[in-house]
Amino acid sequence: MPDIIADKYEVLETIGRGGMGTVYKARQRNLDRIVAIKMLSEELASDPEFRARFQQEATVVARLNHPNIVQVHDIETHQNTFCIIMEYVDGENLQAKIDRDVTLSEKEVVAIGAQVSRALAYAHSKGIIHRDIKPDNIHVTPKGVAKVMDFGIARFLDSKLKTQTGISMGTPKFMSPEQVTGKNVDGQTDLYSLGICLYYCLAGRPPFDGENAISVATRHLYEQPEPPSRLNPSISPAVEAVVLKALEKQKASRYGTGVEMAEALESVLGTRTPVRAGVEADEVYAGATRKMPSQGYSSGLPTPAPLEVEDESGYNTPVPRTEPAAITPSRSIPELDPDFRTPRGDLTTGDPTRSFRLSLIFFGALVFFAVLLLILLVIWLQNSNSGDNALTEFSNRSITPVERLNTIDVAADKLVADGQLMEARRRWLDFLSRNPDVEPARVASEVSAIETRLPLAQSKILAERRQRIGRNYFNQDRYAMASAYLNAAVDLFPQMTTGTYEQPILQRSLSVPPTPDNVQEAQESFSQAQAQMDGQVWNTETLKLLISAVTNDYTKPQYWKALGDFFSRTDAIDDARVMYGEALKKNPDPALSQSIRQALDKIQ
């Protein structure tokens, strides 16, 4: 540990070590104040890339001046490395509080979250994203003031300093889906990571964990978080709703800005005053309420129009209005006759009533001619081909997205009935791209229901659907179903990869024979499902029983065949193909094998 840095900083103690360097507590002699000094390790300082990143931290943070962001005072060289001189913050980081208390009080968590949200909104308004929001980088003072620190891997949105190609830096447990894929990383990425932190504080563990970084990152992409109230029943529904919204996979469904998230948290506390240490309640950061532009990647899909986000903070209560004080006119106003026709006095004096009558007549004439023109326009449009399209467009603009969804539902059903499956699918996907926050689960279900009826010639679409369903089953630990769909995807479209993280787990799981208890449960589930199907009952409960049967005993071809029959009967054609294919792989007896092939021939 050095004694003196830059001839004016007396090192008192070591207060932290990280991947990039060591942090010391020191006294600045010329100003007699306590500071924190982050010193880059000499080993890393010899690497030009790490030096650039370390220098970037000083440059970025020095431009930020916010009470909930650790302030940078200076940068100094020392021997073969250099140091950042920062504000010293008493207290401890959020990770230390979690390690000690396991879970924090809801009120404390909400207050910390609101402060960090506003700090991030301020940084985002300056074009800066943090990209590594986690409990270690959120410091909390004894008075409850939250301070965001360590912008060491932040970068300006237009920065040319790159990390590994296609990968955004961060800590896996707290990374957003877009960080995992390296696409469209922006300010909402920080808000997702903050949502993970709040979940961790309330539930005692992060929502996604795993054996390695790849498995954790994959869960961010495909798995929905378990509601934290299941782990901590004391969590209120309002707080849980804020946290789960922050953790939406699609950015359009999350909070658009840190201000929105802060106001949602503050509304839970029942206060109209922003929870910001040292900042006036009416202060507004320039640009902090606009959404951050995404960087780098474009999906190729139409970009949805900016969402009209309803104010969720409860702050839209009208401000009480007071009656204006009576105004004494500077000159007398002519007295009017009771019949409001002619003012008493000389008309040449600029009497206002005459102007008022003339304005009224002029306005009435305008309204008359406007109505007449509108009637003529409607008649012309109704008698022209272009008019039909124009009226339709006008009507479409006036209906809500939910109403448009229901309209598309009817139109898509008709297209499906007419055999125009790809057109019906296109309409649903177009609606989803334009309205990503309007019942996305329902839309996805409609698309999937159409895709399962596509012919085998649409091999890529079908394979992608099989892979998507397989991964969903994998995340639910239904490994037999996951294996069936994932392998069927590759069988249909060999160019598709199966995923390096799934196959080893599937192979290990399916190499273990079912236990007697599993076999017993499978038999009971199958018997109940068979009885329902014999009674012409083909519902969700029947499907759950059949899936339970193949999950508990994946070795029985008759279970897979029954599941194929269920899907075939309910028009889930490609699902039936997958189940029949899996049944044939289980080496059934010749009679059953022939029956399966006959069933396959009917739906091919």
Solvent accessible surface area in square Angstrom, and as a share of the most:
residue,aa,sasa,rsa
1,M,138,0.62
2,P,30,0.19
3,D,108,0.56
4,I,57,0.29
5,I,0,0.00
6,A,32,0.25
7,D,129,0.67
8,K,55,0.24
9,Y,2,0.01
10,E,49,0.22
11,V,14,0.08
12,L,76,0.38
13,E,82,0.37
14,T,50,0.29
15,I,77,0.39
16,G,27,0.26
17,R,183,0.67
18,G,54,0.52
19,G,77,0.74
20,M,30,0.13
21,G,10,0.10
22,T,20,0.11
23,V,28,0.16
24,Y,16,0.06
25,K,43,0.18
26,A,0,0.00
27,R,78,0.28
28,Q,9,0.04
29,R,117,0.43
30,N,98,0.50
31,L,102,0.51
32,D,105,0.54
33,R,87,0.32
34,I,68,0.35
35,V,0,0.00
36,A,7,0.05
37,I,0,0.00
38,K,22,0.09
39,M,22,0.10
40,L,1,0.00
41,S,45,0.29
42,E,90,0.40
43,E,144,0.65
44,L,36,0.18
45,A,2,0.01
46,S,89,0.57
47,D,52,0.27
48,P,105,0.66
49,E,82,0.37
50,F,55,0.23
51,R,83,0.30
52,A,39,0.30
53,R,26,0.09
54,F,0,0.00
55,Q,86,0.38
56,Q,26,0.12
57,E,3,0.01
58,A,7,0.06
59,T,64,0.37
60,V,0,0.00
61,V,8,0.04
62,A,53,0.41
63,R,145,0.53
64,L,1,0.01
65,N,115,0.59
66,H,7,0.03
67,P,40,0.25
68,N,0,0.00
69,I,2,0.01
70,V,6,0.03
71,Q,50,0.22
72,V,12,0.07
73,H,70,0.31
74,D,55,0.29
75,I,76,0.39
76,E,36,0.16
77,T,107,0.62
78,H,24,0.11
79,Q,146,0.65
80,N,111,0.57
81,T,6,0.03
82,F,7,0.03
83,C,0,0.00
84,I,0,0.00
85,I,0,0.00
86,M,22,0.10
87,E,44,0.20
88,Y,63,0.24
89,V,19,0.11
90,D,87,0.45
91,G,39,0.37
92,E,48,0.22
93,N,43,0.22
94,L,1,0.00
95,Q,32,0.14
96,A,37,0.28
97,K,23,0.10
98,I,6,0.03
99,D,100,0.52
100,R,141,0.51
101,D,65,0.33
102,V,94,0.54
103,T,49,0.28
104,L,12,0.06
105,S,67,0.43
106,E,51,0.23
107,K,152,0.64
108,E,60,0.27
109,V,2,0.01
110,V,1,0.00
111,A,24,0.19
112,I,4,0.02
113,G,0,0.00
114,A,0,0.00
115,Q,8,0.03
116,V,0,0.00
117,S,0,0.00
118,R,16,0.06
119,A,1,0.00
120,L,1,0.00
121,A,1,0.01
122,Y,18,0.07
123,A,1,0.00
124,H,11,0.05
125,S,15,0.10
126,K,104,0.44
127,G,19,0.18
128,I,1,0.00
129,I,0,0.00
130,H,1,0.00
131,R,8,0.03
132,D,20,0.10
133,I,1,0.00
134,K,40,0.17
135,P,0,0.00
136,D,61,0.32
137,N,8,0.04
138,I,1,0.00
139,H,26,0.12
140,V,7,0.04
141,T,25,0.15
142,P,105,0.66
143,K,188,0.80
144,G,32,0.31
145,V,33,0.19
146,A,0,0.00
147,K,24,0.10
148,V,0,0.00
149,M,49,0.22
150,D,46,0.24
151,F,1,0.00
152,G,1,0.01
153,I,21,0.10
154,A,0,0.00
155,R,27,0.10
156,F,43,0.18
157,L,37,0.18
158,D,122,0.63
159,S,26,0.17
160,K,181,0.77
161,L,59,0.29
162,K,135,0.57
163,T,29,0.17
164,Q,134,0.59
165,T,135,0.78
166,G,49,0.48
167,I,91,0.46
168,S,6,0.04
169,M,49,0.22
170,G,29,0.28
171,T,38,0.22
172,P,42,0.26
173,K,77,0.33
174,F,15,0.06
175,M,18,0.08
176,S,0,0.00
177,P,12,0.08
178,E,14,0.06
179,Q,1,0.00
180,V,33,0.19
181,T,54,0.31
182,G,25,0.24
183,K,78,0.33
184,N,40,0.20
185,V,2,0.01
186,D,3,0.01
187,G,2,0.02
188,Q,12,0.05
189,T,1,0.00
190,D,1,0.00
191,L,2,0.01
192,Y,0,0.00
193,S,3,0.02
194,L,1,0.00
195,G,0,0.00
196,I,0,0.00
197,C,0,0.00
198,L,2,0.01
199,Y,0,0.00
200,Y,32,0.12
201,C,1,0.00
202,L,2,0.01
203,A,13,0.10
204,G,23,0.22
205,R,95,0.35
206,P,10,0.06
207,P,6,0.04
208,F,1,0.00
209,D,60,0.31
210,G,39,0.37
211,E,155,0.70
212,N,83,0.42
213,A,56,0.43
214,I,107,0.55
215,S,23,0.15
216,V,6,0.03
217,A,17,0.13
218,T,12,0.07
219,R,71,0.26
220,H,0,0.00
221,L,50,0.25
222,Y,83,0.32
223,E,32,0.15
224,Q,120,0.53
225,P,16,0.10
226,E,65,0.29
227,P,37,0.23
228,P,0,0.00
229,S,33,0.22
230,R,171,0.62
231,L,67,0.33
232,N,27,0.14
233,P,119,0.75
234,S,92,0.59
235,I,9,0.05
236,S,33,0.22
237,P,112,0.70
238,A,52,0.40
239,V,1,0.01
240,E,28,0.13
241,A,61,0.48
242,V,10,0.06
243,V,1,0.00
244,L,50,0.25
245,K,50,0.21
246,A,1,0.01
247,L,2,0.01
248,E,65,0.29
249,K,31,0.13
250,Q,112,0.50
251,K,38,0.16
252,A,29,0.22
253,S,24,0.16
254,R,8,0.03
255,Y,6,0.02
256,G,5,0.05
257,T,8,0.05
258,G,0,0.00
259,V,22,0.13
260,E,46,0.20
261,M,0,0.00
262,A,0,0.00
263,E,41,0.18
264,A,6,0.05
265,L,1,0.00
266,E,0,0.00
267,S,41,0.27
268,V,46,0.26
269,L,56,0.28
270,G,68,0.66
271,T,42,0.24
272,R,145,0.53
273,T,78,0.46
274,P,20,0.13
275,V,32,0.18
276,R,20,0.07
277,A,30,0.23
278,G,86,0.83
279,V,22,0.13
280,E,126,0.57
281,A,56,0.44
282,D,122,0.63
283,E,71,0.32
284,V,118,0.68
285,Y,29,0.11
286,A,90,0.70
287,G,29,0.28
288,A,5,0.04
289,T,88,0.51
290,R,130,0.47
291,K,78,0.33
292,M,20,0.09
293,P,83,0.52
294,S,59,0.38
295,Q,32,0.14
296,G,87,0.83
297,Y,93,0.35
298,S,90,0.58
299,S,68,0.44
300,G,69,0.66
301,L,123,0.61
302,P,69,0.43
303,T,123,0.72
304,P,48,0.30
305,A,74,0.57
306,P,124,0.78
307,L,46,0.23
308,E,172,0.77
309,V,68,0.39
310,E,139,0.63
311,D,61,0.32
312,E,93,0.42
313,S,5,0.03
314,G,50,0.48
315,Y,48,0.18
316,N,105,0.54
317,T,84,0.49
318,P,114,0.72
319,V,117,0.67
320,P,121,0.76
321,R,231,0.84
322,T,125,0.72
323,E,159,0.71
324,P,112,0.71
325,A,88,0.68
326,A,109,0.84
327,I,152,0.77
328,T,123,0.71
329,P,79,0.50
330,S,121,0.78
331,R,159,0.58
332,S,99,0.64
333,I,118,0.60
334,P,37,0.23
335,E,113,0.51
336,L,67,0.34
337,D,40,0.21
338,P,134,0.84
339,D,63,0.33
340,F,95,0.40
341,R,166,0.60
342,T,73,0.43
343,P,7,0.04
344,R,131,0.48
345,G,65,0.63
346,D,84,0.44
347,L,82,0.41
348,T,116,0.67
349,T,93,0.54
350,G,58,0.56
351,D,10,0.05
352,P,61,0.39
353,T,17,0.10
354,R,120,0.44
355,S,66,0.43
356,F,106,0.44
357,R,82,0.30
358,L,104,0.52
359,S,67,0.43
360,L,107,0.53
361,I,122,0.62
362,F,133,0.56
363,F,128,0.53
364,G,37,0.36
365,A,43,0.33
366,L,96,0.48
367,V,68,0.39
368,F,125,0.52
369,F,118,0.49
370,A,60,0.47
371,V,78,0.45
372,L,74,0.37
373,L,119,0.59
374,L,109,0.54
375,I,90,0.46
376,L,95,0.47
377,L,87,0.43
378,V,53,0.31
379,I,90,0.46
380,W,149,0.52
381,L,25,0.12
382,Q,113,0.50
383,N,121,0.62
384,S,29,0.19
385,N,135,0.69
386,S,67,0.43
387,G,0,0.00
388,D,78,0.40
389,N,110,0.56
390,A,47,0.36
391,L,61,0.30
392,T,75,0.44
393,E,81,0.36
394,F,148,0.62
395,S,54,0.35
396,N,57,0.29
397,R,182,0.66
398,S,84,0.54
399,I,51,0.26
400,T,69,0.40
401,P,53,0.33
402,V,71,0.41
403,E,87,0.39
404,R,66,0.24
405,L,0,0.00
406,N,70,0.36
407,T,82,0.48
408,I,27,0.14
409,D,28,0.14
410,V,110,0.63
411,A,29,0.22
412,A,1,0.01
413,D,85,0.44
414,K,135,0.57
415,L,22,0.11
416,V,23,0.13
417,A,86,0.67
418,D,83,0.43
419,G,55,0.53
420,Q,89,0.40
421,L,28,0.14
422,M,77,0.34
423,E,51,0.23
424,A,0,0.00
425,R,41,0.15
426,R,127,0.46
427,R,87,0.32
428,W,1,0.01
429,L,64,0.32
430,D,47,0.25
431,F,4,0.02
432,L,51,0.25
433,S,15,0.09
434,R,143,0.52
435,N,20,0.10
436,P,18,0.12
437,D,67,0.35
438,V,20,0.11
439,E,75,0.33
440,P,54,0.34
441,A,81,0.63
442,R,73,0.27
443,V,0,0.00
444,A,54,0.42
445,S,71,0.46
446,E,45,0.20
447,V,9,0.05
448,S,24,0.16
449,A,54,0.42
450,I,9,0.05
451,E,6,0.03
452,T,4,0.03
453,R,101,0.37
454,L,2,0.01
455,P,73,0.46
456,L,65,0.32
457,A,93,0.72
458,Q,60,0.27
459,S,30,0.19
460,K,112,0.48
461,I,26,0.13
462,L,0,0.00
463,A,0,0.00
464,E,67,0.30
465,R,13,0.05
466,R,14,0.05
467,Q,28,0.12
468,R,111,0.40
469,I,29,0.15
470,G,0,0.00
471,R,31,0.11
472,N,65,0.33
473,Y,33,0.13
474,F,20,0.08
475,N,28,0.14
476,Q,106,0.47
477,D,94,0.49
478,R,88,0.32
479,Y,54,0.20
480,A,6,0.05
481,M,0,0.00
482,A,0,0.00
483,S,11,0.07
484,A,1,0.01
485,Y,2,0.01
486,L,1,0.01
487,N,51,0.26
488,A,11,0.09
489,A,1,0.01
490,V,40,0.23
491,D,98,0.51
492,L,39,0.19
493,F,39,0.16
494,P,99,0.62
495,Q,136,0.60
496,M,27,0.12
497,T,103,0.60
498,T,36,0.21
499,G,13,0.12
500,T,119,0.69
501,Y,37,0.14
502,E,0,0.00
503,Q,32,0.14
504,P,62,0.39
505,I,48,0.25
506,L,2,0.01
507,Q,120,0.53
508,R,141,0.51
509,S,38,0.25
510,L,48,0.24
511,S,84,0.54
512,V,90,0.52
513,P,102,0.64
514,P,31,0.20
515,T,66,0.38
516,P,114,0.72
517,D,113,0.59
518,N,48,0.25
519,V,40,0.23
520,Q,98,0.44
521,E,85,0.38
522,A,0,0.00
523,Q,85,0.38
524,E,86,0.39
525,S,9,0.06
526,F,38,0.16
527,S,68,0.44
528,Q,99,0.44
529,A,0,0.00
530,Q,64,0.29
531,A,66,0.51
532,Q,49,0.22
533,M,10,0.05
534,D,102,0.53
535,G,50,0.48
536,Q,116,0.51
537,V,60,0.34
538,W,61,0.21
539,N,70,0.36
540,T,90,0.52
541,E,88,0.39
542,T,0,0.00
543,L,41,0.20
544,K,123,0.52
545,L,21,0.10
546,L,0,0.00
547,I,15,0.08
548,S,25,0.16
549,A,0,0.00
550,V,0,0.00
551,T,43,0.25
552,N,24,0.12
553,D,1,0.01
554,Y,32,0.12
555,T,59,0.34
556,K,61,0.26
557,P,18,0.12
558,Q,72,0.32
559,Y,8,0.03
560,W,1,0.00
561,K,38,0.16
562,A,7,0.05
563,L,0,0.00
564,G,0,0.00
565,D,43,0.22
566,F,11,0.05
567,F,16,0.07
568,S,33,0.22
569,R,128,0.47
570,T,59,0.34
571,D,74,0.39
572,A,17,0.13
573,I,31,0.16
574,D,0,0.00
575,D,8,0.04
576,A,0,0.00
577,R,17,0.06
578,V,6,0.03
579,M,0,0.00
580,Y,3,0.01
581,G,23,0.22
582,E,18,0.08
583,A,0,0.00
584,L,43,0.21
585,K,106,0.45
586,K,54,0.23
587,N,135,0.69
588,P,22,0.14
589,D,82,0.43
590,P,116,0.73
591,A,75,0.58
592,L,37,0.18
593,S,15,0.09
594,Q,109,0.49
595,S,40,0.26
596,I,0,0.00
597,R,132,0.48
598,Q,96,0.43
599,A,18,0.14
600,L,24,0.12
601,D,107,0.56
602,K,173,0.73
603,I,23,0.12
604,Q,117,0.52
